[in-house]
Amino acid sequence: MIFVRCVGHIGTSVGREEFQVDAEGLSLGELVEMVRGMCKEPEPGFDRFNTIAMVEEGEAFVAAASVERLRAGQKVVLIPFSHGG
């Protein structure tokens, strides 16, 4: 299981800020697309190109730029570009 925390309007769109997914082996871009599929709106205001991802309290980077594959037990925080301070 991957532990996911969604900040700002991503959490609002999904309807919860924290959850777990069985997503071992996915890239961060694929994870963001999976989270988009969980949203209530048909076209949420975030995607892999405008979402910052932080894995295991490490560096933050655009989800689409990462080739890293997620492993069981990892924690990921998804932050929209539009999120304030």
Secondary structure by P-SEA (a helix, b strand, c coil): cbbbbbccaaaaaacccccccccccccaaaaaaaaaaaccccccccccccbbbbcccccccccccccccccccbbbbbbcccccc
